[in-house]
């Protein structure tokens, strides 16, 4: 059975009851539902715990999609953790502080792609920091100028919303896709769009804050030249 992705319905859920569907041969735990984001699109998998009926905790070191069935999510226990039994009832507890930092920086990176309207060739989300790689014909980016424009967008207190379109609608609007290295997930027949007010609209499966005001001040910490046309721009929560 596919894992119910509760983080898609509400990225602010911090815990949920769940049932263990299976434990694979490598000790990965598959639940019927999860609030843990699974690694993808430059956003790392969530950490947290599974609380058992007796109150004991199983530490989860990361979360990934099942490589044999991407409709299922695998919760990878930290080394040396006990394993639950199939059918066992647990409570999934998210490492919320870590997730919120990732959500804030992820939304800020979407805004960065507006400040620098160039093809995105790569990116990653860290603990309160992140980067995007841009295909920019000319260099000469100024950190202070980029930061000023980025924080001006953050300060517009724009709501972050989502909607779904069909694969066919996305094909008819190729300009929505900014990332050259990461393509929107297909196969389900629909694609999730994330809108930031009237500022930005692009396909994304990750987690975001509800309003840009939650991002707070952002610093541009570095701009690196990674090739003839490639510029890596690093940002961090100030």
N, C-alpha and C positions, 0 to 999 in steps of 0.2 A: 504494500500500500504506500502511496506517496506520503511524505511527511507534510503535515499542515504547517505552513510557514506563517506563524503568527506575527513575526516582525514585519511582514508585508502589510498586515492589517493595521498594526499599531507598533511603531518603532519605539514607543515609550513603555511597553510592557517590561517589567523587571522580574516577574516570576509567573509561573504557570504550573498547574498540575499536568502530569503527562503519564503515559504508560510506556514501558519498555517493550518495543516491538521485537527487537532482536539484538543479539551481541555477536558481531562477526568474529571470524577466526583470528583477527588481529586485536581483538578487544574493543573495537569501536562500538559505541552504543547508539542504536537507532530508536528514536522515540516516535510516538504517533503524531506528536505536535511539538513545535519548538519556538522559542523566542531568540535562539542563538543564530546570528547571521553566519552563514557558511562562506568561506573564503571565495572571493570572486570579484572581478572588475577592479582590482587594485586595493580592495578593502579586505583586511585580514579577518579570519574567523574569530568569533567571540570566545571569551573565556568565562568561567563561572563555576557553579557547582550543581550537582544533583543531590537533593536531600531525600534520604530514604525514610521509611515509616518510623524507624527507631531513632531518627534525628541525626544519624551519622551522615557525613558528606562525602561525595565522590568529586574530586577536583577535575574539571575539564580543562585541558591544555590548549585545545583549538577545536574548531568546527569546520568540516569540509563536506562537499557533496560526494556521495557514493560514486566512485569512478565507473562502477558497473551499472548504476541506475541513478541518474542525476535527479530523479524525482524524490530521492531519499537523502536525508541529512545524517551524517555520522558525527557523533560527539566523541572526540578522542580524549580518553582519560589521561591525566598526567601519569608519569611513571610510578609504578608501585601502588596504584589505586585498586581497591576492591571492585569487582564487577557485579552489577545487578543481574537478576534472573529475568528472562523473557516473561512478560505479563506483570512484572512488578510495578506498583504505583510509586512514582517519585514526584518531587517538585523541582522544576528547573529554576535555578537562581542565577541571574545574569550579573556579570561584573559590570555594573551600571556606570561607574565613574569612567572606566576605560571606554565603554561604548559611546558615552556622551561626547567625549573628546573626539572620537572618530567621526561621529555625526556632525559635530561643529566644523571640523576641518574638511569633511567631504563636501558640505554645502559651500564652504568658502572656496574650494577648488572649482566648483561649478561657476562661481562668480569670477574666479581668475580667468576662466576660459572666455568670459565676456570681455574682461579688460584686455586680454590678448586674443583677438579673434583669428587665431591661426590653427591649422590642423594639429591635433594632439597626437603625439606618437607614443606616449607612455605616461605612467603615473603611479603613485602609491600613496597610501594613507597610513600614517603612524599614530603614535600616542600624542596627539596635540600638534602634530606637524605633518606635512605632506609635500608632494611635488607633482608638477606636470612638466612633461617634455613637449616642446613646441617645434614645429617645422617652420622656422622663420627665415626668410631670404636674407634679411639684413639684421645685424646685431645692434649693439648700442642701446640695450634696454637699461633704463635707470631704475634702481631699486626703490628709491624714494617716490618716484612718479607712479610706478606700478602700485606701491602700497597705498598711496593717496587715493588712487582711483578705486582700488579694491575696498578700502574702508568706507569710501563714499557709497558704494553699493550695499555693503553690510548695513550702513546707517539708514538705509531706506526702509528698514523694518518691513520687508516684504514677506508675505505668507508663502510657505513652501507647500505645494499641493501635488497630487498625482492623478493621473488618469491612464486609461489603457486604450491602445489603438491596435488594429489588426496588422499582421505582417504586410499585407497588401498596402495599407495606408502608409506604413513606414517606407515601403519601396517607392511609393509615389512622392515621398518627401525626404529624399536622401540628405538634404541639408540639415536635418535634425541630428544626424550622427556626426559628432565632432572628433571622436577617437578613431585613429587609424589602426591602432594596435589591438583594441578591445572592441569587438562587435557586439551589438545587443543580442541577448539570448533569443533564439528562435526555436520553433518546434511545437510550441504550445498553441500557436495560432494568434497570439496577441503579445504586445510589447508594452512595458510600463514606461510612461513618460513622467518626468519630474519637472514641474514648473516652479520657478521662483518669481512670483508676481508677474509683471510684464517684462522682466529682465532676461529670463533664460528659459528655454524649453529643450530638453534632450532626453533620450532614452537612458534609463539607469535602473539597476536592480538593487542598489544599496540603500542604506538608512541615512536619513537626514533629519535636521531639526525642523520644527514647525514654522519658525520665523527667523529671518536673518538676524534679528536682534539678539538671538541666543548665541550667535557666533562670538560676539565680542570683538575687541580690537585684534587685528591681524598684522603681523610683521612679515615683510619679505626678507628672508634671512640670507639668500644667496641666489645669484644668477650665474650659471655655469655654461660654458661653451663645450658641447659634447660632440661636435662635428661641424662640418662646413655650414650647415643650416640649422642644426639642432641646438636649442637652448633649454636648459633645465632650470626651472624656477621653483625655488623652495620657499614655503611659507610656514608660519607657526602661529599658534594662539599666543597673543602678547600677554 
